[in-house]
Amino acid sequence: MSVTSQTRPPAAPAPTRTTGPRGRVAGALAPLADRWRVVKRSLERPLTSYYLILGGTSMLLAIGLMMVLSASSVYSFKVHDSSYYIVLKQLTWVAIGLPAAWVASRIDRRWLRRLAWPAVGLAVLLLALTQTSLGFAVNGNRNWLALGPLTVQPSEIAKLSVVLWAADVYARKERLLGNPMQALVPVAPVVVMISGLVVFQRDLGTALVLFAILLGMLWVVGVPARLFGLALSIVGVAAFYLAASNAERRTRLTSFIDPFADFQGAGWQAGHGLLGMASGGLLGKGLSASQQKWGSLPEAHTDFIFAVLGEELGLVGTLLVLALFGAVAYAMIRLAINTADPFVRYASAGICIWLMSQTLINIGMVLALLPVIGIPLPLVSYGGSALVPSLVALGLLVGFARDEPEARAALRARRRDRSPRDDDATTPRSGVPAVLAGGLRSRRRPTERGRA
């Protein structure tokens, strides 16, 4: 036998082909696994939170304007002789909220923390003024304030103020939060006081959102489970007592279980909301084709706008809105987990708890899973008092996401890629990671002298 034949490596075995049901299932799932890996890599990029918050907010705001125009057209024409009166007012609030959100995304974090304390004091003052001659009632709730030509709802401002103030307090006491009393004081007494002022205005829905913010923040800072459970029990008992102590609230509490039992009375709004959602089907009746907005569904462009959305855009439209809210929530949670700044962590978590709890309460109310308590759907429902603070809060999150070290480095590298490439432009600046700097060096063009 020759030397060549002795040293020749053995031939590799032919690949075996998997057959049978298990092999066919694995082959069918392989493309899905590849796509999931691509999605997972995309979600791990430095700018993921930035783009999800910015893109999700923009799409929800656009859907909200579209649905406000559709849901309010009949009411607006009937009351104001113009089908565009309500949506033009909403556009005015958007024109105020977007610049305010841009300013919030650029504000220095130190100034933001300094402004949090006066903001809470201002919120308490405005809530107290609703009980004076400046305040007036809407739908039985004296929670509105007339300030010249503007009418505002101070409780919406209080939500943002409470979140930022609590985030600053917990950031200052970061090393002391292992003690439960340090986590409870002074945040819990102040939030309970503000919630009491809101309850005094007969606005139980907003008070529940404030309680949700408090409980969520206590969970985030790591309050022991026994104290968290005790606080949850106290809030639940207080909410049930407040709901049962008022005849109107008691009726709402019992009618949502079966709205059609008293369809012509207390179950009218919840029942028509369900009818609107059920009649939409898979793809909906089409934009502006809702029947419920012709007077059957009260508050069609505010609290029950999700019912009109389901009727006109169907299951596909409602799932799209839920997916957008889910994407924004994921980005906020991701930002809170990955940041090294305790203030950003607690502020991001607080804003997430605020907006998502309000979203869940509103959708649960429309689906007759919760009592009708008058909570708007963030970014979608009509109302400037709720829209502007929400946009400011999301603008803050956009700024937080953009200021993360990895995100800042990625944005800086992207700007360089778009700038004219010469020797000075391709020289990496300090602060860019070594991997990015190496990639930039490898793309430098040779000059006329032959230098790399």
Secondary structure, DSSP 4 states (H G I P E B T S, - for coil): --HHHHHSPPPPPPPPPP-HHHHHHHHHHHHHHHHHHHHHHHHTSTTHHHHHHHHHHHHHHHHHHHHHHHHHHHHHHHHHS-TTHHHHHHHHHHHHHHHHHHHHHHS-HHHHHHHHHHHHHHHHHHHHHTTSTTEEEETTEEEEEEETTEEE-HHHHHHHHHHHHHHHHHHHTGGGTTSHHHHHTTHHHHHHHHHHHHHHTT-HHHHHHHHHHHHHHHHHTT--HHHHHHHHHHHHHHHHHHHHTSHHHHHHHHHTTSGGGGTTTTTHHHHHHHHHHHHTTTT-S-TT--STTTTTSTTTTTTTHHHHHHHHHHHHHHHHHHHHHHHHHHHHHHHHHH-S-HHHHHHHHHHHHHHHHHHHHHHHHHTTSS-----PPTTTSS-HHHHHHHHHHHHHHHHHHHTSHHHHHHHHHHHHHHS--STTTTSPPTTS-HHHHHHHHHTPPP-TT---
